[in-house]
Amino acid sequence: MPLGAHQHLPGVLGGHALGLHSSGMLTLQGVGATLAGGLAQRTSPATAMTVMAAASVAVTLVLAPGLRPLPAAQGPALGETPARSPSA
């Protein structure tokens, strides 16, 4: 989860988002290690490391566009209050 992303969620949802992120990371790290170990047993450790690195780069490139901030024209993020213009 990007640094501070949980602050863009209202109330208790920030805590839920952090918990979900943490659980997902722990689970998928175990899954990744299992896949890498199985692949290393069937091929070689060097091949397994190369395949896992390529898969990591591919997933990063697919998910990276979702990490870009929204243009200002789309309004505030979820949970943010719109900025008020100074009254004269």
Phi and psi restraints in degrees (value plus and minus 20) as a CYANA .aco file:
   2 PRO   PHI     -77.5   -37.5
   2 PRO   PSI     126.4   166.4
   3 LEU   PHI     -73.1   -33.1
   3 LEU   PSI     103.2   143.2
   4 GLY   PHI      61.7   101.7
   4 GLY   PSI     -17.8    22.2
   5 ALA   PHI     -83.7   -43.7
   5 ALA   PSI     -52.3   -12.3
   6 HIS   PHI     -84.9   -44.9
   6 HIS   PSI     -39.6     0.4
   7 GLN   PHI     -93.9   -53.9
   7 GLN   PSI     -32.7     7.3
   8 HIS   PHI    -109.2   -69.2
   8 HIS   PSI     -16.3    23.7
   9 LEU   PHI    -126.3   -86.3
   9 LEU   PSI     123.8   163.8
  10 PRO   PHI     -93.7   -53.7
  10 PRO   PSI     120.5   160.5
  11 GLY   PHI      29.8    69.8
  11 GLY   PSI    -149.1  -109.1
  12 VAL   PHI     -91.3   -51.3
  12 VAL   PSI     -30.7     9.3
  13 LEU   PHI     -85.0   -45.0
  13 LEU   PSI     -46.2    -6.2
  14 GLY   PHI     -82.2   -42.2
  14 GLY   PSI     -63.1   -23.1
  15 GLY   PHI     -85.8   -45.8
  15 GLY   PSI     -59.7   -19.7
  16 HIS   PHI     -83.1   -43.1
  16 HIS   PSI     -61.8   -21.8
  17 ALA   PHI     -83.7   -43.7
  17 ALA   PSI     -62.5   -22.5
  18 LEU   PHI     -85.5   -45.5
  18 LEU   PSI     -60.8   -20.8
  19 GLY   PHI     -84.2   -44.2
  19 GLY   PSI     -63.1   -23.1
  20 LEU   PHI     -85.1   -45.1
  20 LEU   PSI     -61.8   -21.8
  21 HIS   PHI     -81.3   -41.3
  21 HIS   PSI     -67.2   -27.2
  22 SER   PHI     -83.4   -43.4
  22 SER   PSI     -65.2   -25.2
  23 SER   PHI     -82.8   -42.8
  23 SER   PSI     -61.8   -21.8
  24 GLY   PHI     -84.4   -44.4
  24 GLY   PSI     -62.3   -22.3
  25 MET   PHI     -83.4   -43.4
  25 MET   PSI     -65.9   -25.9
  26 LEU   PHI     -83.2   -43.2
  26 LEU   PSI     -62.2   -22.2
  27 THR   PHI     -85.9   -45.9
  27 THR   PSI     -69.6   -29.6
  28 LEU   PHI     -91.2   -51.2
  28 LEU   PSI     -44.7    -4.7
  29 GLN   PHI     -86.1   -46.1
  29 GLN   PSI     -60.5   -20.5
  30 GLY   PHI     -86.3   -46.3
  30 GLY   PSI     -61.7   -21.7
  31 VAL   PHI     -83.2   -43.2
  31 VAL   PSI     -64.5   -24.5
  32 GLY   PHI     -82.1   -42.1
  32 GLY   PSI     -62.4   -22.4
  33 ALA   PHI     -85.0   -45.0
  33 ALA   PSI     -59.3   -19.3
  34 THR   PHI     -84.3   -44.3
  34 THR   PSI     -65.4   -25.4
  35 LEU   PHI     -82.6   -42.6
  35 LEU   PSI     -63.3   -23.3
  36 ALA   PHI     -84.3   -44.3
  36 ALA   PSI     -61.1   -21.1
  37 GLY   PHI     -85.2   -45.2
  37 GLY   PSI     -62.9   -22.9
  38 GLY   PHI     -83.4   -43.4
  38 GLY   PSI     -61.3   -21.3
  39 LEU   PHI     -86.4   -46.4
  39 LEU   PSI     -59.5   -19.5
  40 ALA   PHI     -85.4   -45.4
  40 ALA   PSI     -53.5   -13.5
  41 GLN   PHI     -91.0   -51.0
  41 GLN   PSI     -53.8   -13.8
  42 ARG   PHI    -103.8   -63.8
  42 ARG   PSI     -47.2    -7.2
  43 THR   PHI    -139.9   -99.9
  43 THR   PSI    -134.0   -94.0
  44 SER   PHI    -159.0  -119.0
  44 SER   PSI     139.3   179.3
  45 PRO   PHI     -78.3   -38.3
  45 PRO   PSI     -57.4   -17.4
  46 ALA   PHI     -84.7   -44.7
  46 ALA   PSI     -62.5   -22.5
  47 THR   PHI     -84.9   -44.9
  47 THR   PSI     -62.8   -22.8
  48 ALA   PHI     -81.6   -41.6
  48 ALA   PSI     -63.9   -23.9
  49 MET   PHI     -83.4   -43.4
  49 MET   PSI     -60.0   -20.0
  50 THR   PHI     -85.9   -45.9
  50 THR   PSI     -64.8   -24.8
  51 VAL   PHI     -84.8   -44.8
  51 VAL   PSI     -63.1   -23.1
  52 MET   PHI     -87.0   -47.0
  52 MET   PSI     -57.3   -17.3
  53 ALA   PHI     -85.6   -45.6
  53 ALA   PSI     -62.4   -22.4
  54 ALA   PHI     -84.3   -44.3
  54 ALA   PSI     -60.1   -20.1
  55 ALA   PHI     -84.7   -44.7
  55 ALA   PSI     -59.2   -19.2
  56 SER   PHI     -83.5   -43.5
  56 SER   PSI     -63.8   -23.8
  57 VAL   PHI     -84.1   -44.1
  57 VAL   PSI     -61.5   -21.5
  58 ALA   PHI     -82.6   -42.6
  58 ALA   PSI     -65.1   -25.1
  59 VAL   PHI     -84.7   -44.7
  59 VAL   PSI     -60.7   -20.7
  60 THR   PHI     -81.2   -41.2
  60 THR   PSI     -64.7   -24.7
  61 LEU   PHI     -86.0   -46.0
  61 LEU   PSI     -54.1   -14.1
  62 VAL   PHI     -91.5   -51.5
  62 VAL   PSI     -59.5   -19.5
  63 LEU   PHI    -107.5   -67.5
  63 LEU   PSI     -39.2     0.8
  64 ALA   PHI     -77.2   -37.2
  64 ALA   PSI     -59.7   -19.7
  65 PRO   PHI     -78.8   -38.8
  65 PRO   PSI     -48.7    -8.7
  66 GLY   PHI     -92.2   -52.2
  66 GLY   PSI     -32.1     7.9
  67 LEU   PHI    -111.5   -71.5
  67 LEU   PSI     -28.0    12.0
  68 ARG   PHI     -91.7   -51.7
  68 ARG   PSI     121.5   161.5
  69 PRO   PHI     -87.1   -47.1
  69 PRO   PSI     131.3   171.3
  70 LEU   PHI     -89.9   -49.9
  70 LEU   PSI     125.1   165.1
  71 PRO   PHI     -81.5   -41.5
  71 PRO   PSI     131.8   171.8
  72 ALA   PHI     -80.2   -40.2
  72 ALA   PSI     -47.0    -7.0
  73 ALA   PHI     -87.6   -47.6
  73 ALA   PSI     -38.2     1.8
  74 GLN   PHI    -106.6   -66.6
  74 GLN   PSI     -20.8    19.2
  75 GLY   PHI      71.5   111.5
  75 GLY   PSI    -197.3  -157.3
  76 PRO   PHI     -92.3   -52.3
  76 PRO   PSI     137.9   177.9
  77 ALA   PHI     -90.1   -50.1
  77 ALA   PSI     143.9   183.9
  78 LEU   PHI     -75.8   -35.8
  78 LEU   PSI     106.5   146.5
  79 GLY   PHI      72.2   112.2
  79 GLY   PSI     -31.7     8.3
  80 GLU   PHI    -107.1   -67.1
  80 GLU   PSI     128.5   168.5
  81 THR   PHI    -113.9   -73.9
  81 THR   PSI     121.3   161.3
  82 PRO   PHI     -82.2   -42.2
  82 PRO   PSI     125.2   165.2
  83 ALA   PHI     -90.9   -50.9
  83 ALA   PSI     118.3   158.3
  84 ARG   PHI    -114.7   -74.7
  84 ARG   PSI     119.9   159.9
  85 SER   PHI     -98.3   -58.3
  85 SER   PSI     124.5   164.5
  86 PRO   PHI     -83.3   -43.3
  86 PRO   PSI     113.8   153.8
  87 SER   PHI    -108.9   -68.9
  87 SER   PSI     123.3   163.3
